[in-house]
Amino acid sequence: MSDAIHVLHVDDDPDFADLTAVYLERGDDGFVIDTAESAAAGLDRLSDDVDCVVSDYDMPGTNGIEFLSAVREEYPDLPFILFTGKGSEEIASDAISAGVTDYLRKGGGSDKYELLANRITNAVDQVRAERRLQEERRRFQILFDRLSQATVEVEYEGDDPIVQRVNPAFGETFGYDVDDIVGDSLDAYIVPDDRTDEAAAINQRVKDGTSLFSEEVTRLTAEGTRRFLLQNAVYDDGSGGFAIYTDITERKERERELEQKNTRLRALFEHFPEPTIAYTFRDGEPYLADVNSAFTEVFGYEPETAVGEPTDDLVVPEDRDDEAKRLDERVRAGDLIDEEVTRLTAGGTGDFRFRNIHLPDDENIDGYGVYADITAYRDRERELERQNERLDRFVSVVSHDLRSPLTLASSRLELAAEECDSPYLADVADAHERIERLIDGLLTFARTDSDALDRTVVDFPALVEECWETLRSEDATLVVETERSVRADPDRLRQLVINLLSNALDHCGPDVTVRVGDLSDDEGFYVADDGPGVPEDDPTGVLEAGYSTAQRNPGLGLSVVTQVADAHDWEVRVTDSDEGARFEVAGVGLPER
């Protein structure tokens, strides 16, 4: 779900927040909605994973604009949409001054939620696009700085190419510091007096928007005049561009350097981990000029077999011919390609991300093509989808197809008990009860990981007492030896505690004594009983699904405990107490009450 949009919705009306989540997620399965009932809770759940905040204005304690200001302190670029039923020009003005991304009034009907979904998507897309642009700029700057050739960027003011920036190689080659030349005309520093007409002609070609070209020129350096091969990359509108100067004064030495670079490039090509080809076009069709060892391993063609053959004939499936031809046209035109394609491999068809490197000035090849194998990532996505579908079917069967006939059987058993007195009826009722507990356990087990956690500070002793009252065991004794609070999802924590207490009641008899207290390192809690303890040969086995020593227990309760703990990033440990079994939940980090 790398493209999913994670939304934090803060609204003190939980029913409205739930309704909003339903509309948003139903309208677009790419939304993942988390809710909070106050600005304070929203700040607690803010993280780098949140893509957009949607907030009410009129909330107790901290209003929406105050919440916005707090968010902006830590996340200045995070999209923030004020979605409120209370609106006025003053509020809108304050929100805009505080840096709100968008302002939207609540209203009835699905149209308002569709509008909200569009505003969220547009805001997140804009931020993501800006981040991608910044990343591209960062990468370009790295490339610019690390180019071995002297490179300068200029923009024209009239006929003068004004220096915007130069790379370190330019300073080393021409002998100028950045501060000495940036902001001035490039020609004033490096064009000899007898070459001004030549430089003016080059400037005019750049301003006309002429594409990449190269020619030999003479330029001034701190050590005198030298010969360079000048290459230009021109802005589309002709307002400027990049000039790359390759020193060719000492041609033989330079040829040796180029040979070394070619050797390194060859080594890079051959040992590159992704299948890579060098291609050249003949009559509009790409032919293989070279292949690396990774290509041979994945596609099954040795260089002596592949080189000289049409690329599409070897790797394109028959049902992908039209798609491949359109891609070929773009590659030939010099477009930069980054697309997912399906290609024939030695083991059948596979999914790849194809990228090309266009080389317009190379005499031998037109460019390189890289096939990044994403087949395993796609077998994994499909497998996860199948697993989720199987889980959904399982929950549906358990919750409906099993419970419905069980309800019918229980009703019929009650009628049978009214008409006859048989000792077997009690056994049937007992079996029905066991099936009901098994269904409840399976549903809990299946759904434990499906809900997002809603962490808050929970009065732990009060929650333990509440869970004990729910179990209604008259002969058993509960001793609570903690006065601390826990930051957790209340429902999931209640589920964990009930399962631990139920485990003690199921396995230790009706007169069991259960103790709940703090761990010595103050980083968690324990639940201990005075029963027979856990198996010495495999104490952790009791946490596995299906394990049970009680005849009436389906053996899922403790596995659910593990799932709940894992969801909170806690750890469950099993030990023997002085008198029986002891289950420790560590890593909780109990806050002061």
C-alpha positions as CSV (number, residue, x, y, z in Angstrom):
1,M,0.0,0.0,0.0
2,S,2.8,2.4,-0.8
3,D,0.4,4.7,-2.8
4,A,-2.3,4.6,-0.1
5,I,-3.3,8.0,1.4
6,H,-3.2,7.8,5.2
7,V,-5.6,10.4,6.7
8,L,-5.9,11.5,10.4
9,H,-9.4,12.8,11.0
10,V,-9.8,14.8,14.3
11,D,-13.4,15.5,15.4
12,D,-14.9,15.5,18.8
13,D,-18.0,13.8,17.4
14,P,-17.0,10.1,17.0
15,D,-20.2,9.2,15.1
16,F,-19.5,11.9,12.5
17,A,-15.8,10.8,12.3
18,D,-16.9,7.2,11.7
19,L,-19.4,8.3,9.1
20,T,-16.7,10.3,7.3
21,A,-14.3,7.3,7.3
22,V,-17.0,5.1,5.8
23,Y,-17.7,7.6,3.0
24,L,-14.1,8.2,2.2
25,E,-13.0,4.5,2.3
26,R,-16.1,3.4,0.4
27,G,-15.5,6.0,-2.3
28,D,-11.7,5.2,-2.7
29,D,-10.1,2.0,-1.3
30,G,-6.8,3.9,-1.4
31,F,-7.8,5.8,1.7
32,V,-6.7,4.6,5.2
33,I,-8.5,6.6,7.9
34,D,-7.4,7.0,11.5
35,T,-9.6,9.0,13.9
36,A,-9.1,11.0,17.0
37,E,-11.6,12.8,19.3
38,S,-9.5,15.7,20.3
39,A,-6.6,17.8,19.1
40,A,-4.4,16.4,21.9
41,A,-5.1,12.8,20.8
42,G,-4.5,13.9,17.2
43,L,-1.1,15.2,18.1
44,D,-0.2,12.0,19.9
45,R,-1.0,10.0,16.7
46,L,0.8,12.3,14.3
47,S,3.7,10.6,12.5
48,D,5.6,10.6,9.2
49,D,3.1,8.0,8.0
50,V,0.2,10.5,8.0
51,D,-0.3,12.1,4.6
52,C,-3.1,14.5,5.5
53,V,-4.9,15.9,8.5
54,V,-8.7,16.6,8.4
55,S,-9.9,18.5,11.5
56,D,-13.0,20.0,12.9
57,Y,-12.8,23.6,14.1
58,D,-15.1,23.8,17.2
59,M,-13.6,21.2,19.6
60,P,-13.2,21.4,23.4
61,G,-9.8,22.3,24.8
62,T,-8.0,23.2,21.5
63,N,-9.9,24.4,18.5
64,G,-9.0,23.4,14.9
65,I,-6.8,26.5,14.2
66,E,-4.8,26.1,17.4
67,F,-4.4,22.4,16.4
68,L,-3.2,23.5,13.0
69,S,-0.6,25.8,14.5
70,A,0.7,22.9,16.7
71,V,0.8,20.6,13.7
72,R,2.7,23.2,11.6
73,E,5.4,23.4,14.3
74,E,6.5,19.8,13.7
75,Y,5.1,19.1,10.2
76,P,5.2,22.4,8.2
77,D,4.4,20.8,4.9
78,L,1.7,18.3,6.0
79,P,-1.6,18.9,4.2
80,F,-4.2,20.2,6.7
81,I,-7.9,20.5,5.8
82,L,-10.3,22.3,8.1
83,F,-13.6,20.4,7.8
84,T,-16.1,22.1,10.0
85,G,-19.7,22.8,10.5
86,K,-19.0,26.2,12.1
87,G,-17.8,28.6,9.5
88,S,-17.4,32.3,9.0
89,E,-15.2,34.7,7.1
90,E,-13.2,35.3,10.3
91,I,-12.5,31.6,10.8
92,A,-11.6,31.2,7.2
93,S,-9.2,34.1,7.4
94,D,-7.6,32.9,10.6
95,A,-7.2,29.4,9.0
96,I,-5.5,30.8,5.9
97,S,-3.2,33.0,8.0
98,A,-2.3,29.9,10.1
99,G,-1.3,28.0,6.9
100,V,-4.4,25.8,6.3
101,T,-4.2,23.8,3.1
102,D,-8.0,23.9,2.5
103,Y,-11.2,24.9,4.2
104,L,-14.4,23.0,3.7
105,R,-17.8,23.3,5.3
106,K,-19.6,20.2,6.5
107,G,-23.0,19.4,4.9
108,G,-25.5,16.6,4.2
109,G,-25.3,14.2,1.3
110,S,-22.5,12.2,-0.2
111,D,-21.4,15.1,-2.5
112,K,-19.7,16.8,0.4
113,Y,-17.6,13.7,1.2
114,E,-16.7,13.3,-2.5
115,L,-15.5,16.9,-2.5
116,L,-13.5,16.2,0.7
117,A,-12.0,13.1,-0.9
118,N,-11.0,15.2,-3.9
119,R,-9.5,17.9,-1.8
120,I,-7.5,15.4,0.2
121,T,-6.3,13.6,-2.9
122,N,-5.3,16.9,-4.6
123,A,-3.5,18.1,-1.5
124,V,-1.5,14.9,-1.0
125,D,-0.7,14.5,-4.7
126,Q,0.7,18.1,-4.7
127,V,2.9,17.4,-1.7
128,R,4.1,14.1,-3.1
129,A,4.8,15.7,-6.4
130,E,6.8,18.5,-4.7
131,R,8.7,15.9,-2.7
132,R,9.5,14.0,-5.9
133,L,10.6,17.2,-7.5
134,Q,12.8,18.1,-4.6
135,E,14.3,14.6,-4.7
136,E,15.0,14.9,-8.4
137,R,16.6,18.3,-7.8
138,R,18.7,16.8,-5.1
139,R,19.8,13.9,-7.3
140,F,20.5,16.3,-10.2
141,Q,22.6,18.5,-8.0
142,I,24.6,15.5,-6.9
143,L,25.1,14.5,-10.6
144,F,26.0,18.1,-11.5
145,D,28.5,18.3,-8.7
146,R,30.1,15.0,-9.5
147,L,30.5,15.3,-13.2
148,S,34.1,15.0,-14.1
149,Q,33.7,17.5,-17.0
150,A,33.7,21.2,-16.3
151,T,30.0,22.2,-16.3
152,V,28.3,25.6,-16.0
153,E,24.6,26.6,-16.1
154,V,23.7,29.9,-17.7
155,E,20.6,32.0,-18.3
156,Y,20.5,34.8,-20.9
157,E,20.1,38.5,-20.1
158,G,19.9,39.9,-23.6
159,D,22.9,38.3,-25.5
160,D,24.9,37.6,-22.4
161,P,25.0,34.1,-20.9
162,I,24.9,34.9,-17.1
163,V,26.5,32.2,-14.9
164,Q,24.0,30.6,-12.5
165,R,26.2,27.9,-11.0
166,V,29.4,25.9,-11.8
167,N,30.5,22.5,-10.7
168,P,33.8,21.8,-8.9
169,A,35.4,20.4,-12.1
170,F,34.8,23.8,-13.8
171,G,36.6,25.6,-11.0
172,E,39.5,23.2,-11.3
173,T,39.7,23.4,-15.1
174,F,39.3,27.1,-15.5
175,G,40.7,28.3,-12.2
176,Y,37.8,30.4,-11.0
177,D,36.0,30.3,-7.7
178,V,32.3,30.2,-7.7
179,D,32.0,33.6,-6.0
180,D,34.2,35.1,-8.7
181,I,32.1,34.1,-11.6
182,V,28.4,33.5,-10.6
183,G,26.2,36.4,-11.7
184,D,28.6,37.6,-14.4
185,S,28.8,36.9,-18.1
186,L,30.5,33.6,-18.9
187,D,31.9,34.9,-22.1
188,A,33.7,37.8,-20.3
189,Y,35.8,35.2,-18.4
190,I,36.5,32.4,-20.8
191,V,36.1,33.6,-24.5
192,P,39.3,34.9,-26.1
193,D,39.1,38.2,-28.0
194,D,39.5,36.5,-31.3
195,R,36.6,34.0,-30.6
196,T,33.8,36.4,-29.8
197,D,32.0,35.9,-33.1
198,E,32.2,32.1,-32.6
199,A,30.8,32.5,-29.1
200,A,28.0,34.8,-30.3
201,A,26.9,32.2,-32.9
202,I,26.8,29.5,-30.2
203,N,24.7,31.8,-27.9
204,Q,22.3,32.4,-30.7
205,R,21.8,28.7,-31.4
206,V,21.1,28.1,-27.7
207,K,18.6,30.9,-27.6
208,D,16.9,29.4,-30.7
209,G,16.3,26.3,-28.6
210,T,18.7,24.0,-30.6
211,S,19.0,20.6,-29.0
212,L,22.2,19.0,-27.8
213,F,25.2,19.6,-30.0
214,S,28.9,19.5,-29.6
215,E,31.9,21.2,-31.3
216,E,35.5,22.0,-30.6
217,V,36.2,25.5,-29.1
218,T,39.1,27.4,-27.7
219,R,38.7,29.0,-24.3
220,L,40.7,30.9,-21.7
221,T,41.7,29.3,-18.4
222,A,43.9,30.5,-15.6
223,E,46.8,28.7,-17.3
224,G,46.1,30.1,-20.8
225,T,44.1,29.0,-23.8
226,R,43.0,25.4,-24.2
227,R,41.0,23.3,-26.6
228,F,37.7,21.9,-25.4
229,L,34.8,19.9,-26.8
230,L,31.8,22.0,-25.9
231,Q,28.4,20.2,-25.4
232,N,25.2,22.0,-24.6
233,A,21.9,21.0,-23.0
234,V,19.4,23.7,-23.9
235,Y,16.3,24.8,-22.1
236,D,13.2,24.2,-24.2
237,D,12.4,27.9,-24.3
238,G,16.0,28.9,-25.2
239,S,16.4,31.0,-22.1
240,G,19.6,29.2,-21.1
241,G,21.1,25.8,-20.5
242,F,24.1,23.8,-19.5
243,A,27.5,23.9,-21.1
244,I,29.9,21.0,-20.6
245,Y,33.5,21.5,-21.5
246,T,35.7,18.5,-22.1
247,D,39.4,19.3,-22.3
248,I,40.9,17.9,-25.5
249,T,44.2,19.9,-25.5
250,E,46.3,16.8,-24.8
251,R,44.4,14.5,-27.0
252,K,46.5,11.4,-26.4
253,E,46.4,11.7,-22.6
254,R,42.7,12.3,-22.9
255,E,42.3,9.3,-25.1
256,R,44.0,7.2,-22.4
257,E,41.6,8.6,-19.8
258,L,38.6,7.9,-22.0
259,E,39.9,4.3,-22.4
260,Q,40.1,4.0,-18.7
261,K,36.5,5.3,-18.3
262,N,35.4,2.9,-21.0
263,T,36.9,0.1,-19.1
264,R,35.1,1.1,-15.9
265,L,31.9,1.6,-17.8
266,R,32.3,-1.9,-19.3
267,A,32.9,-3.4,-15.9
268,L,29.9,-1.5,-14.6
269,F,27.8,-2.8,-17.5
270,E,28.9,-6.4,-17.1
271,H,28.5,-6.6,-13.4
272,F,25.4,-4.5,-13.0
273,P,22.9,-6.6,-11.0
274,E,19.9,-6.0,-13.2
275,P,19.5,-7.4,-16.7
276,T,20.9,-4.7,-19.0
277,I,21.2,-4.4,-22.8
278,A,22.9,-2.0,-25.2
279,Y,20.6,-1.3,-28.2
280,T,20.8,0.3,-31.6
281,F,18.0,1.1,-34.0
282,R,17.9,-0.2,-37.6
283,D,15.0,0.8,-39.8
284,G,13.1,1.9,-36.7
285,E,13.5,-1.5,-34.9
286,P,15.8,-2.0,-31.8
287,Y,18.6,-4.6,-32.1
288,L,20.7,-6.0,-29.4
289,A,24.2,-4.5,-29.5
290,D,25.3,-6.1,-26.2
291,V,23.9,-7.9,-23.1
292,N,25.3,-8.3,-19.6
293,S,25.5,-11.5,-17.6
294,A,22.4,-10.7,-15.6
295,F,20.4,-10.5,-18.9
296,T,21.8,-13.9,-19.9
297,E,20.9,-15.4,-16.5
298,V,17.3,-14.1,-16.5
299,F,16.4,-14.3,-20.2
300,G,18.5,-17.3,-21.1
301,Y,20.4,-15.8,-24.1
302,E,24.2,-15.9,-24.4
303,P,25.8,-12.8,-25.9
304,E,26.9,-14.7,-29.1
305,T,23.2,-15.7,-29.6
306,A,21.5,-12.5,-28.7
307,V,23.8,-9.8,-30.2
308,G,22.6,-8.7,-33.6
309,E,19.0,-10.0,-33.1
310,P,15.9,-7.8,-32.9
311,T,15.2,-7.2,-29.2
312,D,11.4,-7.6,-29.5
313,D,11.7,-11.0,-31.2
314,L,13.6,-12.4,-28.2
315,V,11.8,-11.0,-25.2
316,V,8.4,-9.6,-26.2
317,P,5.3,-12.0,-25.8
318,E,3.1,-12.2,-28.9
319,D,0.2,-10.5,-27.1
320,R,2.5,-7.5,-26.2
321,D,3.7,-6.6,-29.7
322,D,1.7,-3.4,-30.1
323,E,2.6,-2.2,-26.7
324,A,6.3,-2.9,-27.4
325,K,6.2,-1.1,-30.7
326,R,4.8,2.0,-29.0
327,L,7.5,1.8,-26.4
328,D,10.2,1.4,-29.2
329,E,9.0,4.6,-30.8
330,R,9.4,6.5,-27.6
331,V,12.8,5.1,-26.9
332,R,13.9,6.0,-30.5
333,A,12.6,9.5,-30.0
334,G,14.9,9.9,-26.9
335,D,12.2,9.8,-24.3
336,L,13.2,8.7,-20.8
337,I,11.2,5.5,-20.1
338,D,10.3,4.2,-16.7
339,E,7.4,1.7,-17.2
340,E,6.3,-1.8,-16.1
341,V,6.4,-4.4,-18.9
342,T,5.9,-8.1,-19.2
343,R,8.6,-10.0,-21.0
344,L,9.6,-13.5,-21.9
345,T,12.3,-15.1,-19.7
346,A,14.1,-18.4,-19.6
347,G,11.4,-19.5,-17.0
348,G,8.3,-18.0,-18.7
349,T,6.8,-14.6,-18.6
350,G,8.0,-12.1,-15.9
351,D,7.2,-8.6,-14.8
352,F,9.9,-5.9,-15.1
353,R,10.3,-2.2,-14.7
354,F,12.0,-1.0,-17.9
355,R,14.3,2.1,-17.9
356,N,16.4,3.4,-20.7
357,I,19.5,5.6,-21.0
358,H,19.5,7.5,-24.3
359,L,22.9,8.1,-25.8
360,P,22.4,10.4,-28.9
361,D,26.1,11.1,-29.5
362,D,27.5,7.6,-29.3
363,E,28.7,6.2,-32.6
364,N,28.2,2.6,-31.7
365,I,24.9,2.4,-29.7
366,D,21.7,4.4,-29.3
367,G,21.4,3.7,-25.6
368,Y,21.0,1.2,-22.7
369,G,17.9,-0.6,-21.4
370,V,17.6,-1.9,-17.9
371,Y,15.0,-4.5,-16.9
372,A,14.5,-4.5,-13.1
373,D,12.7,-7.7,-12.1
374,I,9.6,-7.1,-10.1
375,T,8.0,-10.5,-10.7
376,A,8.5,-11.6,-7.1
377,Y,7.0,-8.4,-5.8
378,R,3.9,-9.0,-8.0
379,D,3.7,-13.0,-6.8
380,R,3.8,-11.5,-3.3
381,E,1.0,-8.9,-4.0
382,R,-1.3,-11.5,-5.5
383,E,-0.6,-14.0,-2.6
384,L,-1.5,-11.3,-0.1
385,E,-4.7,-10.6,-1.9
386,R,-5.5,-14.3,-2.0
387,Q,-4.8,-14.6,1.7
388,N,-7.1,-11.7,2.5
389,E,-9.8,-13.2,0.4
390,R,-9.5,-16.5,2.2
391,L,-9.6,-14.8,5.6
392,D,-12.8,-12.9,4.5
393,R,-14.4,-16.1,3.4
394,F,-13.4,-17.8,6.6
395,V,-14.8,-15.0,8.8
396,S,-18.0,-15.1,6.8
397,V,-18.4,-18.9,7.2
398,V,-17.7,-18.8,10.9
399,S,-19.9,-15.8,11.7
400,H,-22.9,-16.9,9.6
401,D,-22.8,-20.3,8.1
402,L,-21.8,-22.0,11.4
403,R,-23.6,-19.8,13.9
404,S,-26.9,-20.0,12.1
405,P,-27.3,-23.8,12.2
406,L,-25.9,-23.7,15.7
407,T,-28.6,-21.3,16.8
408,L,-31.3,-23.6,15.2
409,A,-29.8,-26.7,16.9
410,S,-29.9,-25.0,20.3
411,S,-33.5,-23.9,19.8
412,R,-34.5,-27.4,18.8
413,L,-32.6,-28.8,21.9
414,E,-34.7,-26.6,24.2
415,L,-37.9,-27.9,22.6
416,A,-36.7,-31.5,23.0
417,A,-35.9,-30.9,26.7
418,E,-39.5,-29.8,27.3
419,E,-40.8,-33.0,25.8
420,C,-38.4,-35.6,27.2
421,D,-35.9,-36.1,30.0
422,S,-32.8,-37.7,28.7
423,P,-29.2,-37.5,30.2
424,Y,-27.9,-37.2,26.7
425,L,-29.5,-33.8,26.2
426,A,-27.1,-32.2,28.7
427,D,-24.2,-33.6,26.7
428,V,-25.6,-32.0,23.5
429,A,-26.1,-28.7,25.3
430,D,-22.5,-28.9,26.5
431,A,-21.3,-29.6,22.9
432,H,-23.3,-26.6,21.7
433,E,-21.6,-24.4,24.3
434,R,-18.2,-25.6,23.2
435,I,-18.9,-24.9,19.6
436,E,-20.1,-21.4,20.5
437,R,-16.9,-20.7,22.4
438,L,-14.8,-22.1,19.5
439,I,-16.6,-19.8,17.0
440,D,-16.1,-16.7,19.3
441,G,-12.4,-17.7,19.7
442,L,-11.9,-18.1,16.0
443,L,-13.5,-14.8,15.1
444,T,-11.4,-13.0,17.7
445,F,-8.3,-14.7,16.5
446,A,-9.1,-13.8,12.8
447,R,-10.0,-10.2,13.5
448,T,-7.3,-9.2,16.1
449,D,-4.9,-7.8,13.5
450,S,-7.5,-6.2,11.3
451,D,-8.4,-3.1,13.3
452,A,-6.1,-0.1,13.6
453,L,-5.0,0.6,17.2
454,D,-6.6,3.6,18.9
455,R,-4.1,4.2,21.8
456,T,-5.1,6.2,24.8
457,V,-4.3,6.2,28.5
458,V,-6.2,3.5,30.3
459,D,-6.9,3.0,34.0
460,F,-5.4,-0.5,34.2
461,P,-6.6,-1.6,37.6
462,A,-10.2,-0.5,36.8
463,L,-10.0,-2.3,33.5
464,V,-8.9,-5.5,35.2
465,E,-11.7,-5.3,37.7
466,E,-14.2,-4.7,34.9
467,C,-12.9,-7.8,33.0
468,W,-13.2,-9.9,36.2
469,E,-16.8,-8.8,36.8
470,T,-17.6,-9.8,33.2
471,L,-16.3,-13.4,33.8
472,R,-18.5,-13.7,37.0
473,S,-16.6,-16.4,38.9
474,E,-18.0,-16.5,42.4
475,D,-15.5,-18.9,44.0
476,A,-12.3,-17.5,42.3
477,T,-10.3,-14.6,43.9
478,L,-8.7,-11.7,42.1
479,V,-5.9,-9.7,43.7
480,V,-4.9,-6.5,41.9
481,E,-1.4,-5.3,42.9
482,T,-1.0,-2.4,40.5
483,E,-2.1,1.3,40.5
484,R,-0.7,2.3,37.2
485,S,-2.1,3.4,33.9
486,V,-1.4,1.9,30.5
487,R,-1.2,3.6,27.1
488,A,-3.0,1.1,24.8
489,D,-6.0,0.5,22.6
490,P,-8.7,0.0,25.3
491,D,-10.7,-2.6,23.4
492,R,-7.7,-4.7,22.5
493,L,-6.2,-4.4,26.0
494,R,-9.6,-5.5,27.5
495,Q,-9.5,-8.5,25.1
496,L,-5.9,-9.4,26.2
497,V,-6.8,-9.2,30.0
498,I,-10.0,-11.2,29.6
499,N,-8.2,-14.0,27.8
500,L,-5.5,-14.2,30.4
501,L,-8.1,-14.2,33.3
502,S,-10.2,-16.8,31.4
503,N,-7.2,-19.0,30.9
504,A,-6.6,-19.1,34.6
505,L,-10.3,-20.0,35.3
506,D,-10.3,-22.6,32.6
507,H,-7.2,-24.4,33.6
508,C,-7.0,-23.9,37.4
509,G,-10.5,-24.6,38.7
510,P,-13.2,-22.5,40.2
511,D,-11.4,-21.6,43.4
512,V,-8.3,-20.2,41.7
513,T,-6.5,-17.0,43.0
514,V,-5.3,-14.7,40.2
515,R,-2.8,-11.9,40.9
516,V,-2.2,-8.9,38.6
517,G,0.8,-6.7,39.2
518,D,3.7,-4.6,37.9
519,L,6.9,-6.1,36.5
520,S,10.0,-5.2,38.6
521,D,11.5,-3.1,35.8
522,D,8.3,-1.0,35.6
523,E,7.9,-1.8,31.9
524,G,4.8,-4.0,32.0
525,F,2.5,-6.1,34.0
526,Y,1.9,-9.8,34.9
527,V,-1.0,-12.1,35.4
528,A,-0.3,-15.1,37.7
529,D,-2.4,-17.9,39.1
530,D,-1.9,-20.6,41.7
531,G,-2.8,-23.5,39.4
532,P,-0.7,-26.4,38.1
533,G,1.6,-24.1,36.0
534,V,2.8,-24.5,32.4
535,P,4.5,-27.5,30.8
536,E,8.2,-27.6,31.7
537,D,9.3,-29.0,28.4
538,D,7.6,-26.3,26.2
539,P,6.4,-23.3,28.2
540,T,6.0,-21.0,25.2
541,G,3.9,-23.6,23.4
542,V,0.8,-22.5,25.3
543,L,0.8,-19.3,23.3
544,E,0.3,-21.1,20.0
545,A,-3.1,-21.3,18.4
546,G,-4.9,-24.5,19.2
547,Y,-3.0,-25.3,22.4
548,S,-5.2,-26.2,25.4
549,T,-5.3,-28.6,28.3
550,A,-8.9,-27.7,29.2
551,Q,-11.5,-29.9,27.4
552,R,-13.9,-27.1,27.0
553,N,-11.4,-24.6,25.7
554,P,-10.8,-24.2,21.9
555,G,-7.1,-23.2,22.5
556,L,-7.2,-19.7,20.9
557,G,-7.2,-17.4,23.9
558,L,-3.5,-17.1,24.5
559,S,-2.7,-16.9,20.8
560,V,-5.0,-13.8,20.8
561,V,-3.0,-12.4,23.7
562,T,0.1,-12.7,21.6
563,Q,-1.5,-11.1,18.6
564,V,-2.8,-8.1,20.7
565,A,0.7,-7.7,22.3
566,D,2.4,-7.8,18.9
567,A,0.1,-5.2,17.5
568,H,1.2,-2.9,20.4
569,D,4.9,-3.9,20.0
570,W,4.8,-5.6,23.4
571,E,6.4,-9.0,24.3
572,V,4.6,-11.9,26.0
573,R,6.7,-14.1,28.3
574,V,5.6,-17.4,30.0
575,T,7.1,-18.4,33.3
576,D,6.2,-20.4,36.5
577,S,5.2,-18.3,39.5
578,D,5.9,-19.5,43.0
579,E,2.6,-21.4,42.9
580,G,1.4,-21.7,39.3
581,A,1.6,-20.1,35.8
582,R,2.7,-16.5,35.3
583,F,2.2,-14.5,32.0
584,E,4.3,-11.3,31.6
585,V,3.6,-8.5,29.1
586,A,6.7,-6.5,28.7
587,G,7.7,-3.4,26.8
588,V,4.5,-1.6,27.8
589,G,6.0,1.5,29.2
590,L,3.4,2.3,31.9
591,P,2.8,6.1,32.2
592,E,2.1,7.6,35.6
593,R,-1.5,8.1,36.5
